Amino acid sequence: MSVQDFGMGISQEKQAQIFKLFYRVEGPTQQTISGLGLGLYISHQIIKQLGGRMSVESSPGEGSTFSFTIPCTKST
């Protein structure tokens, strides 16, 4: 599954940090962006506990695409 936004985007250097607890990307519009730095951390932890993987593709000024995969098992 993927979710795309057209926000400020995230530089390559900062992408490695965004799934950490309380991390917020700082930028020129930092004062107008609300949040505590919990959403991506919690999502990442849930997906990890389910054996999945979460990633981001982003470029400053172009927005971001967040993707995740979760393994599926066939019920018998």
Secondary structure by P-SEA (a helix, b strand, c coil): cbbbbcccccccccccccccccbbbbccccccccccccaaaaaaaaaaaacccccccccccbbbbbbbbbbbbbcc
